[in-house]
Structures are given as C-alpha cells and as structure tokens.
Amino acid sequence: MATDQTVAQAFALLSANWPDRTIAPETVSLFAEMFRDIPDRTLMMATVQWIATQKWWPRVADLRQTAKRIELEQLGLPSPREAWVLAQALAQAPRGTVRSRLKKAPAPVREALRKIGGTEALRVLRIADVPRWRETFEGYYVDATEKIGDIRLESPKLLTDGET
C-alpha cells in the first residue's frame, strides 16, 4: 500500500508540474494517510495520469478516483459511467433477451442492478429521476468493485513488478 516514500514521489511529480504551488507538511500528511489503501504503483500511475490530463492541482478525491479507474481497467471492468451505460442498454434490450445479456455483464454491474431493483426499475424511470438513479447505481457499482479489488490486492501472486 502507498508508503510515505511513494507519496513523496507523487508530490515531487505534482510539484514539478505546478512549481508555483506551496505545499504545507500537513497536506502531505493528509494525502499519505488517505492513500494508505492504494498500492504504490497505482498511486504513481494515477499521479502521472492526473498530470497528463488535468490542468489543476488534485484533491485527495481526485487522485483516489483516478486510482480507482486504473484498478478497474486492470481488472478489465468498466468505469462507473460505462457500467451505467451498460445497465441502461440492458434495460432497453428486448424483454426476452435481458436474462442472457445480464449473465454476460460483469458481476459488479449485475450486483448494482439488483440493488436498484433490476432492469425493470430502469425501464420506468422518468427523465427527471435519472441523475439520482445514476448516482445510486454508480455508488452500488463502486462498492461491488471494491469487493473484487480487495481480493485482487490481497493476492500476492497477482501483484507485479516486485510489489508485495
């Protein structure tokens, strides 16, 4: 998991990209504490991706979300937004094909759909309710992916590049 040395390296990269930014020691300590559950390699990848794609200094949540997207990609899972699009497509599929299509969907998508009431719940949504349902679905999806991520992170045989 993210060590103080890795957090220091991440801050060195961020500081090189934003040289006018003053960083308080408390900020570094906060970031270090908030990244304890993220593997070193994933934190560094998230930092590099952030620098390459964003124009502002990241908040803790920004780097955590970027790290989560990287973990999902490594697991071959869609992002929360992509999972929502998949769930909507499943809800719009002809009724006779939903069950077979649902079996092919990633387990976290199926779990999130189950928790919101299945594809039928999405079929009857009013336009005004879509943002709230999407947020709820994505929250359930992220929770379901964390279960998978925890299994992956605890399995030493799946770690690469000398991580332990």
DSSP file (Angstrom, degrees, kcal/mol; ACC not computed):
  #  RESIDUE AA STRUCTURE BP1 BP2  ACC     N-H-->O    O-->H-N    N-H-->O    O-->H-N    TCO  KAPPA ALPHA  PHI   PSI    X-CA   Y-CA   Z-CA
    1    1 A M              0   0    0      0, 0.0    36,-0.2     0, 0.0    35,-0.2   0.000 360.0 360.0 360.0 165.0    0.0    0.0    0.0
    2    2 A A        -     0   0    0     36,-2.3     2,-0.2    33,-0.9    33,-0.1  -0.213 360.0-157.5 -57.3 120.3    1.1    3.6   -0.5
    3    3 A T     >  -     0   0    0      1,-0.1     4,-2.3    -2,-0.0     5,-0.2  -0.471  31.0-107.7 -90.8 165.9    4.2    4.3    1.5
    4    4 A D  H  > S+     0   0    0      1,-0.2     4,-2.4     2,-0.2     5,-0.1   0.869 121.6  55.9 -60.5 -35.6    5.4    7.7    2.7
    5    5 A Q  H  > S+     0   0    0      2,-0.2     4,-2.1     1,-0.2    -1,-0.2   0.913 107.8  47.0 -64.0 -42.7    8.2    7.4    0.1
    6    6 A T  H  > S+     0   0    0      2,-0.2     4,-2.6     1,-0.2    -2,-0.2   0.903 111.4  50.7 -66.3 -41.0    5.7    6.9   -2.7
    7    7 A V  H  X S+     0   0    0     -4,-2.3     4,-2.6     1,-0.2    -1,-0.2   0.908 109.7  51.4 -62.9 -40.4    3.5    9.8   -1.6
    8    8 A A  H  X S+     0   0    0     -4,-2.4     4,-2.0     2,-0.2    -2,-0.2   0.902 110.1  49.3 -62.1 -40.6    6.7   12.0   -1.5
    9    9 A Q  H  X S+     0   0    0     -4,-2.1     4,-2.1     2,-0.2    -2,-0.2   0.904 110.1  51.0 -64.3 -41.2    7.5   10.9   -5.1
   10   10 A A  H  X S+     0   0    0     -4,-2.6     4,-2.6     1,-0.2    -2,-0.2   0.921 110.7  48.5 -62.5 -43.3    3.9   11.7   -6.2
   11   11 A F  H  X S+     0   0    0     -4,-2.6     4,-2.8     1,-0.2    -1,-0.2   0.851 107.2  56.2 -66.4 -33.0    4.2   15.1   -4.6
   12   12 A A  H  X S+     0   0    0     -4,-2.0     4,-1.9     2,-0.2    -1,-0.2   0.919 110.0  45.5 -63.2 -42.4    7.6   15.7   -6.3
   13   13 A L  H  X S+     0   0    0     -4,-2.1     4,-1.7     2,-0.2    -2,-0.2   0.935 114.2  47.8 -64.3 -46.6    5.9   15.0   -9.7
   14   14 A L  H  X S+     0   0    0     -4,-2.6     4,-2.2     1,-0.2    -2,-0.2   0.913 112.1  50.1 -61.6 -42.3    3.0   17.2   -8.9
   15   15 A S  H  < S+     0   0    0     -4,-2.8    -1,-0.2     1,-0.2     6,-0.2   0.856 106.8  54.8 -65.5 -35.3    5.3   20.0   -7.7
   16   16 A A  H  < S+     0   0    0     -4,-1.9    -1,-0.2     1,-0.2    -2,-0.2   0.861 112.5  43.6 -65.9 -34.2    7.3   19.7  -10.9
   17   17 A N  H  < S+     0   0    0     -4,-1.7    -2,-0.2     1,-0.3    -1,-0.2   0.828 126.5  31.4 -79.2 -33.0    4.2   20.3  -12.9
   18   18 A W  S >< S+     0   0    0     -4,-2.2     3,-1.8    -5,-0.2    -1,-0.3  -0.651  71.9 167.9-122.1  72.2    2.9   23.1  -10.7
   19   19 A P  T 3  S+     0   0    0      0, 0.0    -1,-0.1     0, 0.0    -3,-0.1   0.694  72.5  59.8 -65.5 -19.7    6.1   24.7   -9.4
   20   20 A D  T 3  S+     0   0    0     -3,-0.1     2,-0.4     2,-0.1    -5,-0.1   0.519  82.0 106.3 -84.2  -4.1    4.4   27.8   -8.0
   21   21 A R    <   -     0   0    0     -3,-1.8     2,-0.5    -6,-0.2    -3,-0.1  -0.628  61.5-148.2 -81.8 127.0    2.3   25.7   -5.6
   22   22 A T        -     0   0    0     -2,-0.4     2,-0.6     2,-0.0    -2,-0.1  -0.818  12.0-155.7 -93.3 131.9    3.3   25.8   -2.0
   23   23 A I        -     0   0    0     -2,-0.5    -2,-0.0     4,-0.0    -8,-0.0  -0.934   4.3-145.6-116.3 118.9    2.7   22.5   -0.1
   24   24 A A    >>  -     0   0    0     -2,-0.6     4,-1.5     1,-0.1     3,-0.9  -0.523  22.7-121.9 -76.9 146.1    2.2   22.5    3.6
   25   25 A P  H 3> S+     0   0    0      0, 0.0     4,-2.4     0, 0.0     5,-0.2   0.840 114.1  60.3 -56.0 -33.1    3.6   19.5    5.5
   26   26 A E  H 3> S+     0   0    0      1,-0.2     4,-2.5     2,-0.2     5,-0.2   0.852 101.0  54.3 -64.0 -33.2    0.0   18.9    6.8
   27   27 A T  H <> S+     0   0    0     -3,-0.9     4,-2.6     2,-0.2    -1,-0.2   0.929 108.6  47.3 -65.7 -45.2   -1.1   18.5    3.2
   28   28 A V  H  X S+     0   0    0     -4,-1.5     4,-2.7     1,-0.2    -2,-0.2   0.918 112.6  50.0 -61.7 -43.7    1.5   15.8    2.6
   29   29 A S  H  X S+     0   0    0     -4,-2.4     4,-2.3     2,-0.2    -2,-0.2   0.908 111.0  49.0 -62.1 -42.5    0.5   14.0    5.8
   30   30 A L  H  X S+     0   0    0     -4,-2.5     4,-2.4     2,-0.2    -2,-0.2   0.946 112.6  47.0 -62.5 -48.4   -3.2   14.1    4.9
   31   31 A F  H  X S+     0   0    0     -4,-2.6     4,-1.2     1,-0.2    -2,-0.2   0.925 111.2  52.5 -59.2 -44.8   -2.6   12.7    1.4
   32   32 A A  H  < S+     0   0    0     -4,-2.7     3,-0.5     1,-0.2    -1,-0.2   0.916 111.4  46.1 -59.0 -43.8   -0.3   10.0    2.8
   33   33 A E  H >< S+     0   0    0     -4,-2.3     3,-1.1     1,-0.2    -1,-0.2   0.896 111.9  50.9 -66.1 -39.8   -3.0    8.9    5.3
   34   34 A M  H 3< S+     0   0    0     -4,-2.4     3,-0.2     1,-0.2    -1,-0.2   0.643 110.3  50.1 -74.7 -14.3   -5.7    8.9    2.7
   35   35 A F  T >< S+     0   0    0     -4,-1.2     3,-1.9    -3,-0.5   -33,-0.9   0.278  73.8 107.9-106.2   9.9   -3.7    6.8    0.3
   36   36 A R  T <  S+     0   0    0     -3,-1.1    -1,-0.2     1,-0.3    -2,-0.1   0.791  81.2  49.8 -58.5 -28.7   -2.7    4.0    2.7
   37   37 A D  T 3  S+     0   0    0     -3,-0.2    -1,-0.3    -4,-0.2    -2,-0.1   0.394  94.2  88.2 -93.1   4.1   -5.1    1.6    1.0
   38   38 A I  S <  S-     0   0    0     -3,-1.9   -36,-2.3   -36,-0.1     5,-0.0  -0.884  83.9-114.1-105.6 130.3   -3.8    2.3   -2.6
   39   39 A P     >  -     0   0    0      0, 0.0     4,-2.5     0, 0.0     5,-0.2  -0.270  25.1-118.5 -59.4 146.5   -0.9    0.3   -3.9
   40   40 A D  H  > S+     0   0    0      1,-0.2     4,-2.3     2,-0.2     5,-0.2   0.919 113.3  49.3 -50.6 -51.0    2.3    2.3   -4.6
   41   41 A R  H  > S+     0   0    0      1,-0.2     4,-2.4     2,-0.2    -1,-0.2   0.891 110.6  50.0 -60.9 -41.1    2.3    1.5   -8.3
   42   42 A T  H  > S+     0   0    0      2,-0.2     4,-2.6     1,-0.2    -1,-0.2   0.902 109.5  51.4 -66.4 -40.6   -1.4    2.5   -8.7
   43   43 A L  H  X S+     0   0    0     -4,-2.5     4,-2.3     2,-0.2    -2,-0.2   0.918 111.2  47.6 -62.1 -42.7   -0.8    5.8   -6.9
   44   44 A M  H  X S+     0   0    0     -4,-2.3     4,-2.5    -5,-0.2    -2,-0.2   0.906 112.2  49.3 -66.1 -40.3    2.1    6.7   -9.1
   45   45 A M  H  X S+     0   0    0     -4,-2.4     4,-2.7    -5,-0.2    -2,-0.2   0.909 111.6  49.5 -63.1 -41.3    0.1    5.8  -12.2
   46   46 A A  H  X S+     0   0    0     -4,-2.6     4,-2.5     2,-0.2    -2,-0.2   0.893 110.8  50.3 -64.6 -39.6   -2.8    7.9  -11.0
   47   47 A T  H  X S+     0   0    0     -4,-2.3     4,-2.5     2,-0.2    -2,-0.2   0.936 112.6  45.5 -64.2 -46.9   -0.5   10.8  -10.4
   48   48 A V  H  X S+     0   0    0     -4,-2.5     4,-2.2     1,-0.2    -2,-0.2   0.917 113.8  49.4 -63.4 -43.3    1.1   10.6  -13.8
   49   49 A Q  H  X S+     0   0    0     -4,-2.7     4,-1.3    -5,-0.2    -1,-0.2   0.905 110.5  51.1 -63.2 -40.2   -2.3   10.3  -15.5
   50   50 A W  H >X S+     0   0    0     -4,-2.5     4,-2.4     1,-0.2     3,-0.6   0.947 110.8  47.6 -61.3 -48.2   -3.6   13.3  -13.5
   51   51 A I  H 3< S+     0   0    0     -4,-2.5    -1,-0.2     1,-0.2    -2,-0.2   0.882 113.1  49.6 -60.5 -38.6   -0.7   15.4  -14.6
   52   52 A A  H 3< S+     0   0    0     -4,-2.2    -1,-0.2    -5,-0.2    -2,-0.2   0.726 123.9  27.1 -73.4 -21.9   -1.1   14.3  -18.2
   53   53 A T  H << S+     0   0    0     -4,-1.3     2,-0.3    -3,-0.6    -2,-0.2   0.577 108.2  66.5-121.0 -11.1   -4.8   15.1  -18.4
   54   54 A Q     <  -     0   0    0     -4,-2.4     3,-0.0    -5,-0.2     0, 0.0  -0.807  52.5-154.5-120.6 157.5   -5.7   17.8  -15.9
   55   55 A K  S    S+     0   0    0     -2,-0.3     2,-0.3     2,-0.1    -1,-0.1   0.400  74.2  62.5-106.7  -0.1   -5.0   21.5  -15.5
   56   56 A W  S    S-     0   0    0     -6,-0.1    -2,-0.1   -38,-0.0   -38,-0.0  -0.879  91.1 -90.1-129.7 159.8   -5.4   21.9  -11.8
   57   57 A W        -     0   0    0     -2,-0.3     2,-0.1     1,-0.1    -2,-0.1  -0.432  53.5-115.6 -63.7 133.7   -3.8   20.6   -8.6
   58   58 A P        -     0   0    0      0, 0.0     2,-0.2     0, 0.0    -1,-0.1  -0.400  17.1-142.1 -77.3 149.6   -5.6   17.4   -7.4
   59   59 A R     >  -     0   0    0     -2,-0.1     4,-1.8     1,-0.1     5,-0.2  -0.560  37.5 -99.3 -91.2 168.9   -7.6   16.9   -4.3
   60   60 A V  H  > S+     0   0    0      1,-0.2     4,-2.4    -2,-0.2     5,-0.2   0.930 125.8  52.1 -54.0 -47.2   -7.4   13.6   -2.4
   61   61 A A  H  > S+     0   0    0      1,-0.2     4,-2.6     2,-0.2    -1,-0.2   0.850 104.7  56.7 -61.2 -35.4  -10.7   12.6   -4.0
   62   62 A D  H  > S+     0   0    0      2,-0.2     4,-2.1     1,-0.2    -1,-0.2   0.949 111.5  40.6 -62.1 -49.3   -9.4   13.3   -7.5
   63   63 A L  H  X S+     0   0    0     -4,-1.8     4,-2.6     2,-0.2    -2,-0.2   0.861 113.9  53.8 -70.4 -34.2   -6.4   11.0   -7.2
   64   64 A R  H  X S+     0   0    0     -4,-2.4     4,-2.4    -5,-0.2    -1,-0.2   0.926 110.5  46.9 -64.5 -42.9   -8.4    8.3   -5.4
   65   65 A Q  H  X S+     0   0    0     -4,-2.6     4,-2.3     2,-0.2    -2,-0.2   0.902 112.7  49.4 -65.0 -40.3  -11.0    8.3   -8.3
   66   66 A T  H  X S+     0   0    0     -4,-2.1     4,-2.0    -5,-0.2    -2,-0.2   0.922 111.4  49.4 -63.8 -43.0   -8.2    8.2  -10.8
   67   67 A A  H  X S+     0   0    0     -4,-2.6     4,-2.5     1,-0.2    -2,-0.2   0.893 109.6  52.3 -62.1 -40.0   -6.6    5.3   -8.9
   68   68 A K  H  X S+     0   0    0     -4,-2.4     4,-2.6     2,-0.2    -2,-0.2   0.914 107.8  50.9 -63.5 -42.3   -9.9    3.5   -8.8
   69   69 A R  H  X S+     0   0    0     -4,-2.3     4,-2.4     1,-0.2    -1,-0.2   0.908 110.3  50.3 -61.0 -40.5  -10.4    3.9  -12.6
   70   70 A I  H  X S+     0   0    0     -4,-2.0     4,-2.4     2,-0.2    -2,-0.2   0.923 110.1  49.5 -63.6 -44.3   -6.9    2.4  -13.1
   71   71 A E  H  X S+     0   0    0     -4,-2.5     4,-1.7     2,-0.2    -2,-0.2   0.910 110.7  50.4 -61.3 -41.9   -7.7   -0.5  -10.8
   72   72 A L  H  X>S+     0   0    0     -4,-2.6     5,-3.0     1,-0.2     4,-0.6   0.921 110.1  50.0 -62.9 -43.1  -10.9   -1.2  -12.7
   73   73 A E  H ><5S+     0   0    0     -4,-2.4     3,-1.1     1,-0.2    -1,-0.2   0.914 109.1  51.9 -60.0 -42.6   -9.1   -1.1  -16.0
   74   74 A Q  H 3<5S+     0   0    0     -4,-2.4    -1,-0.2     1,-0.3    -2,-0.2   0.825 111.3  47.5 -64.6 -30.4   -6.5   -3.5  -14.6
   75   75 A L  H 3<5S-     0   0    0     -4,-1.7    -1,-0.3    -5,-0.2    -2,-0.2   0.508 116.5-116.0 -86.0  -5.1   -9.4   -5.8  -13.6
   76   76 A G  T <<5S+     0   0    0     -3,-1.1    -3,-0.2    -4,-0.6    -2,-0.1   0.752  70.2 137.0  76.6  24.1  -11.0   -5.5  -17.0
   77   77 A L      < -     0   0    0     -5,-3.0    -1,-0.3    -6,-0.2    -2,-0.1  -0.743  55.8-109.3-104.1 151.6  -14.1   -3.8  -15.6
   78   78 A P        -     0   0    0      0, 0.0    -1,-0.1     0, 0.0    -3,-0.0  -0.342  36.7-102.2 -72.2 158.9  -15.9   -0.7  -16.9
   79   79 A S     >  -     0   0    0      1,-0.1     4,-2.8    -2,-0.0     5,-0.2  -0.283  41.2 -99.3 -67.7 165.3  -15.8    2.6  -15.2
   80   80 A P  H  > S+     0   0    0      0, 0.0     4,-2.1     0, 0.0     5,-0.1   0.901 127.0  49.5 -55.8 -40.2  -18.8    3.6  -13.2
   81   81 A R  H  > S+     0   0    0      2,-0.2     4,-2.0     1,-0.2     5,-0.1   0.924 111.9  47.4 -65.0 -43.6  -20.1    5.7  -16.0
   82   82 A E  H  > S+     0   0    0      1,-0.2     4,-2.3     2,-0.2    -1,-0.2   0.876 110.1  53.7 -64.7 -36.8  -19.6    2.9  -18.5
   83   83 A A  H  X S+     0   0    0     -4,-2.8     4,-2.6     2,-0.2    -1,-0.2   0.894 107.4  51.1 -63.9 -39.6  -21.3    0.5  -16.1
   84   84 A W  H  X S+     0   0    0     -4,-2.1     4,-2.5     2,-0.2    -2,-0.2   0.915 109.4  49.7 -62.9 -43.4  -24.3    2.9  -16.0
   85   85 A V  H  X S+     0   0    0     -4,-2.0     4,-2.3     1,-0.2    -2,-0.2   0.912 111.5  49.5 -62.2 -42.0  -24.5    3.0  -19.8
   86   86 A L  H  X S+     0   0    0     -4,-2.3     4,-2.5     2,-0.2    -2,-0.2   0.917 109.9  50.9 -62.4 -43.6  -24.3   -0.8  -19.9
   87   87 A A  H  X S+     0   0    0     -4,-2.6     4,-2.2     1,-0.2    -2,-0.2   0.907 110.4  49.3 -61.8 -41.6  -27.1   -1.0  -17.3
   88   88 A Q  H  X S+     0   0    0     -4,-2.5     4,-1.6     2,-0.2    -1,-0.2   0.906 110.1  51.1 -63.6 -40.8  -29.3    1.3  -19.4
   89   89 A A  H  X S+     0   0    0     -4,-2.3     4,-0.8     1,-0.2    -2,-0.2   0.903 109.5  50.4 -63.6 -40.2  -28.6   -0.7  -22.5
   90   90 A L  H >< S+     0   0    0     -4,-2.5     3,-0.7     1,-0.2    -1,-0.2   0.904 108.8  52.1 -62.8 -40.2  -29.7   -3.9  -20.6
   91   91 A A  H 3< S+     0   0    0     -4,-2.2    -1,-0.2     1,-0.2    -2,-0.2   0.812 111.3  47.3 -66.2 -29.2  -32.9   -2.2  -19.5
   92   92 A Q  H 3< S+     0   0    0     -4,-1.6    -1,-0.2    -5,-0.1    -2,-0.2   0.536  88.8 108.6 -89.9  -7.3  -33.7   -1.2  -23.1
   93   93 A A  S << S-     0   0    0     -4,-0.8     5,-0.1    -3,-0.7    -3,-0.0  -0.321  89.1 -82.4 -67.1 151.7  -33.0   -4.7  -24.5
   94   94 A P    >>  -     0   0    0      0, 0.0     3,-2.5     0, 0.0     4,-0.8  -0.290  44.4-116.4 -54.3 138.4  -36.0   -6.7  -25.7
   95   95 A R  G >4 S+     0   0    0      1,-0.3     3,-0.7     2,-0.2     4,-0.5   0.807 111.6  57.1 -51.8 -37.0  -37.5   -8.4  -22.7
   96   96 A G  G 34 S+     0   0    0      1,-0.2    -1,-0.3     2,-0.1     4,-0.2   0.632 109.5  45.4 -71.9 -12.1  -36.8  -11.9  -23.9
   97   97 A T  G <> S+     0   0    0     -3,-2.5     4,-2.2     2,-0.1     5,-0.2   0.510  85.9  89.0-108.2  -6.6  -33.0  -11.2  -24.2
   98   98 A V  H <X S+     0   0    0     -4,-0.8     4,-3.1    -3,-0.7     5,-0.2   0.914  85.2  52.7 -61.8 -45.6  -32.3   -9.5  -20.9
   99   99 A R  H  > S+     0   0    0     -4,-0.5     4,-1.7     1,-0.2    -1,-0.2   0.919 112.8  43.4 -60.0 -45.8  -31.6  -12.6  -18.8
  100  100 A S  H  > S+     0   0    0     -4,-0.2     4,-0.8     1,-0.2    -1,-0.2   0.880 116.8  47.3 -69.0 -36.7  -29.0  -13.9  -21.3
  101  101 A R  H >X S+     0   0    0     -4,-2.2     4,-0.7     1,-0.2     3,-0.6   0.880 108.5  55.3 -69.6 -37.1  -27.4  -10.5  -21.7
  102  102 A L  H >< S+     0   0    0     -4,-3.1     3,-0.9     1,-0.2    -2,-0.2   0.867 100.7  58.9 -64.5 -36.7  -27.3   -9.9  -18.0
  103  103 A K  H 3< S+     0   0    0     -4,-1.7    -1,-0.2     1,-0.2    -2,-0.2   0.811 105.3  50.7 -61.7 -29.0  -25.4  -13.2  -17.5
  104  104 A K  H << S+     0   0    0     -4,-0.8    -1,-0.2    -3,-0.6    -2,-0.2   0.621  90.9  98.4 -84.3 -13.9  -22.6  -11.7  -19.7
  105  105 A A  S << S-     0   0    0     -3,-0.9     5,-0.1    -4,-0.7    -3,-0.0  -0.411  90.6 -89.8 -72.7 149.7  -22.4   -8.4  -17.8
  106  106 A P    >>  -     0   0    0      0, 0.0     4,-2.0     0, 0.0     3,-0.9  -0.265  37.9-113.6 -57.5 146.0  -19.7   -8.0  -15.2
  107  107 A A  H 3> S+     0   0    0      1,-0.3     4,-2.6     2,-0.2     5,-0.2   0.856 114.9  55.3 -53.0 -42.0  -20.6   -9.2  -11.7
  108  108 A P  H 3> S+     0   0    0      0, 0.0     4,-2.4     0, 0.0    -1,-0.3   0.858 107.1  51.0 -63.8 -31.1  -20.5   -5.7  -10.2
  109  109 A V  H <> S+     0   0    0     -3,-0.9     4,-2.6     2,-0.2    -2,-0.2   0.933 111.4  47.5 -67.0 -45.3  -22.9   -4.4  -12.8
  110  110 A R  H  X S+     0   0    0     -4,-2.0     4,-2.5     1,-0.2    -1,-0.2   0.914 112.5  49.9 -61.0 -42.1  -25.3   -7.2  -12.0
  111  111 A E  H  X S+     0   0    0     -4,-2.6     4,-2.1     2,-0.2    -2,-0.2   0.925 111.9  46.7 -63.1 -46.2  -25.0   -6.5   -8.3
  112  112 A A  H  X S+     0   0    0     -4,-2.4     4,-1.3     1,-0.2    -1,-0.2   0.909 112.6  50.4 -64.2 -41.5  -25.6   -2.8   -8.7
  113  113 A L  H  X>S+     0   0    0     -4,-2.6     5,-3.4     1,-0.2     4,-0.6   0.923 109.1  51.8 -61.0 -43.9  -28.6   -3.5  -10.9
  114  114 A R  H ><5S+     0   0    0     -4,-2.5     3,-1.0     1,-0.2    -1,-0.2   0.908 107.8  52.6 -58.8 -42.4  -30.0   -6.0   -8.4
  115  115 A K  H 3<5S+     0   0    0     -4,-2.1    -1,-0.2     1,-0.3    -2,-0.2   0.763 109.7  47.4 -69.7 -24.7  -29.7   -3.4   -5.6
  116  116 A I  H 3<5S-     0   0    0     -4,-1.3    -1,-0.3    -3,-0.4    -2,-0.2   0.453 130.7 -87.7 -95.5   1.1  -31.6   -0.7   -7.5
  117  117 A G  T <X5 -     0   0    0     -3,-1.0     4,-0.6    -4,-0.6     3,-0.3   0.584  66.4 -88.7 108.6  11.6  -34.4   -3.1   -8.5
  118  118 A G  H >>< -     0   0    0     -5,-3.4     4,-1.0    -6,-0.2     3,-0.7  -0.114  64.2 -49.8  82.6-179.4  -33.2   -4.7  -11.7
  119  119 A T  H 3> S+     0   0    0      1,-0.2     4,-1.7     2,-0.2    -1,-0.2   0.802 130.1  64.6 -65.0 -29.0  -33.6   -3.6  -15.3
  120  120 A E  H 3> S+     0   0    0     -3,-0.3     4,-1.1     1,-0.2    -1,-0.2   0.874  97.0  56.2 -63.6 -35.7  -37.3   -3.2  -14.9
  121  121 A A  H << S+     0   0    0     -3,-0.7     3,-0.3    -4,-0.6    -1,-0.2   0.880 108.7  47.5 -62.5 -37.0  -36.7   -0.3  -12.5
  122  122 A L  H >< S+     0   0    0     -4,-1.0     3,-1.1     1,-0.2    -1,-0.2   0.813 103.2  62.6 -73.7 -29.8  -34.6    1.4  -15.1
  123  123 A R  H 3< S+     0   0    0     -4,-1.7    -1,-0.2     1,-0.2    -2,-0.2   0.836 106.9  43.6 -62.9 -32.1  -37.2    0.9  -17.8
  124  124 A V  T 3< S+     0   0    0     -4,-1.1    -1,-0.2    -3,-0.3    -2,-0.2   0.258  83.2 132.0-102.5  12.4  -39.8    3.0  -16.0
  125  125 A L    <   -     0   0    0     -3,-1.1     2,-0.3    -4,-0.1    -3,-0.1  -0.355  53.0-132.3 -65.7 140.4  -37.6    5.9  -14.9
  126  126 A R    >>  -     0   0    0      1,-0.1     3,-1.6    -2,-0.1     4,-0.7  -0.694  24.5-116.0 -85.1 148.8  -38.7    9.4  -15.5
  127  127 A I  G >4 S+     0   0    0     -2,-0.3     3,-1.1     1,-0.3    -1,-0.1   0.874 115.4  57.1 -52.2 -42.2  -36.2   11.7  -17.1
  128  128 A A  G 34 S+     0   0    0      1,-0.2     4,-0.3     2,-0.1    -1,-0.3   0.754 105.9  51.1 -63.9 -24.4  -36.0   13.9  -14.0
  129  129 A D  G <> S+     0   0    0     -3,-1.6     4,-2.2     1,-0.2    -1,-0.2   0.587  84.4  90.5 -89.2 -11.1  -35.1   10.9  -11.8
  130  130 A V  H <X S+     0   0    0     -3,-1.1     4,-3.0    -4,-0.7     5,-0.2   0.892  82.7  51.8 -58.0 -47.0  -32.2    9.7  -14.0
  131  131 A P  H  > S+     0   0    0      0, 0.0     4,-2.3     0, 0.0    -1,-0.2   0.911 112.5  46.1 -59.0 -41.1  -29.4   11.7  -12.3
  132  132 A R  H  > S+     0   0    0     -4,-0.3     4,-2.2    -3,-0.2    -2,-0.2   0.919 115.0  46.4 -66.7 -42.9  -30.4   10.4   -8.8
  133  133 A W  H  X S+     0   0    0     -4,-2.2     4,-3.2     2,-0.2     5,-0.2   0.894 111.2  52.8 -66.4 -39.2  -30.7    6.8  -10.0
  134  134 A R  H  X S+     0   0    0     -4,-3.0     4,-3.0    -5,-0.2     5,-0.2   0.934 109.8  48.3 -61.4 -45.2  -27.4    7.0  -11.9
  135  135 A E  H  X S+     0   0    0     -4,-2.3     4,-2.0    -5,-0.2    -2,-0.2   0.913 113.9  46.9 -61.0 -43.3  -25.6    8.3   -8.7
  136  136 A T  H  X S+     0   0    0     -4,-2.2     4,-2.3     2,-0.2    -2,-0.2   0.941 113.6  47.8 -63.9 -48.1  -27.2    5.5   -6.7
  137  137 A F  H  X S+     0   0    0     -4,-3.2     4,-2.7     1,-0.2    -2,-0.2   0.938 111.7  49.8 -57.8 -48.8  -26.3    2.8   -9.3
  138  138 A E  H  X S+     0   0    0     -4,-3.0     4,-2.7     1,-0.2    -1,-0.2   0.861 109.0  53.1 -62.8 -35.6  -22.7    4.1   -9.5
  139  139 A G  H  X S+     0   0    0     -4,-2.0     4,-2.2    -5,-0.2    -1,-0.2   0.937 111.5  44.8 -62.9 -46.2  -22.3    4.0   -5.8
  140  140 A Y  H  X S+     0   0    0     -4,-2.3     4,-2.3     2,-0.2    -2,-0.2   0.889 112.8  52.8 -63.1 -38.8  -23.5    0.4   -5.6
  141  141 A Y  H  X S+     0   0    0     -4,-2.7     4,-2.4     2,-0.2    -2,-0.2   0.937 109.0  47.8 -63.5 -47.3  -21.2   -0.4   -8.6
  142  142 A V  H  X S+     0   0    0     -4,-2.7     4,-1.9     1,-0.2    -1,-0.2   0.916 111.0  51.9 -61.2 -42.4  -18.2    1.0   -6.9
  143  143 A D  H  X S+     0   0    0     -4,-2.2     4,-1.1     1,-0.2    -1,-0.2   0.919 111.0  48.0 -58.2 -43.4  -19.0   -0.8   -3.7
  144  144 A A  H  X S+     0   0    0     -4,-2.3     4,-1.1     1,-0.2    -2,-0.2   0.867 110.5  50.9 -67.4 -36.3  -19.3   -4.1   -5.7
  145  145 A T  H  X S+     0   0    0     -4,-2.4     4,-3.0     1,-0.2    -1,-0.2   0.821 102.1  61.4 -71.6 -29.0  -16.0   -3.5   -7.5
  146  146 A E  H  X S+     0   0    0     -4,-1.9     4,-2.7     1,-0.2    -1,-0.2   0.854  99.3  55.7 -65.6 -33.0  -14.2   -2.8   -4.2
  147  147 A K  H  X S+     0   0    0     -4,-1.1     4,-1.4     2,-0.2    -1,-0.2   0.925 112.0  42.8 -62.1 -43.1  -15.0   -6.3   -3.1
  148  148 A I  H  X S+     0   0    0     -4,-1.1     4,-2.1     1,-0.2    -2,-0.2   0.923 113.5  52.1 -67.2 -44.7  -13.3   -7.6   -6.2
  149  149 A G  H  X S+     0   0    0     -4,-3.0     4,-2.9     1,-0.2     5,-0.2   0.877 105.5  54.9 -59.8 -40.0  -10.4   -5.2   -5.8
  150  150 A D  H  X S+     0   0    0     -4,-2.7     4,-1.6     1,-0.2    -1,-0.2   0.897 108.1  49.3 -61.8 -39.9   -9.8   -6.3   -2.2
  151  151 A I  H  X S+     0   0    0     -4,-1.4     4,-0.6     2,-0.2    -1,-0.2   0.927 113.2  46.9 -64.0 -44.6   -9.5   -9.9   -3.4
  152  152 A R  H >< S+     0   0    0     -4,-2.1     3,-1.1     1,-0.2     6,-0.2   0.923 112.3  49.2 -63.4 -44.8   -7.0   -8.9   -6.1
  153  153 A L  H 3< S+     0   0    0     -4,-2.9    -1,-0.2     1,-0.3    -2,-0.2   0.784 109.1  52.3 -70.0 -26.4   -4.9   -6.7   -3.8
  154  154 A E  H 3< S+     0   0    0     -4,-1.6    -1,-0.3    -5,-0.2    -2,-0.2   0.553  89.9  88.7 -85.2  -6.3   -4.7   -9.4   -1.1
  155  155 A S    X<  -     0   0    0     -3,-1.1     3,-2.0    -4,-0.6     4,-0.5  -0.791  59.3-166.0 -97.6 101.5   -3.4  -12.0   -3.5
  156  156 A P  G >  S+     0   0    0      0, 0.0     3,-1.1     0, 0.0    -1,-0.2   0.796  84.6  64.1 -58.1 -30.3    0.4  -11.8   -3.7
  157  157 A K  G 3  S+     0   0    0      1,-0.2    -2,-0.0     3,-0.0     0, 0.0   0.701 100.9  52.6 -68.9 -16.2    0.6  -13.9   -6.9
  158  158 A L  G <  S+     0   0    0     -3,-2.0    -1,-0.2    -6,-0.2     2,-0.1   0.556  87.5  98.8 -94.7  -8.7   -1.3  -11.3   -8.8
  159  159 A L    <   -     0   0    0     -3,-1.1     2,-0.2    -4,-0.5     3,-0.2  -0.485  58.6-159.1 -77.4 150.3    1.0   -8.4   -7.9
  160  160 A T    >   +     0   0    0      1,-0.2     3,-1.8    -2,-0.1    -2,-0.1  -0.734  56.3  34.0-124.9 172.4    3.6   -7.3  -10.4
  161  161 A D  T 3  S-     0   0    0      1,-0.3    -1,-0.2    -2,-0.2    -2,-0.0   0.813 126.8 -56.7  54.0  39.0    6.9   -5.5  -10.6
  162  162 A G  T 3  S+     0   0    0      1,-0.2    -1,-0.3    -3,-0.2     2,-0.1   0.564  91.3 151.0  77.0   8.3    8.2   -6.6   -7.2
  163  163 A E    <         0   0    0     -3,-1.8    -1,-0.2     1,-0.1    -4,-0.1  -0.426 360.0 360.0 -70.0 149.3    5.2   -5.3   -5.2
  164  164 A T              0   0    0     -2,-0.1    -1,-0.1  -163,-0.1    -2,-0.0   0.360 360.0 360.0-125.9 360.0    4.4   -7.2   -2.0
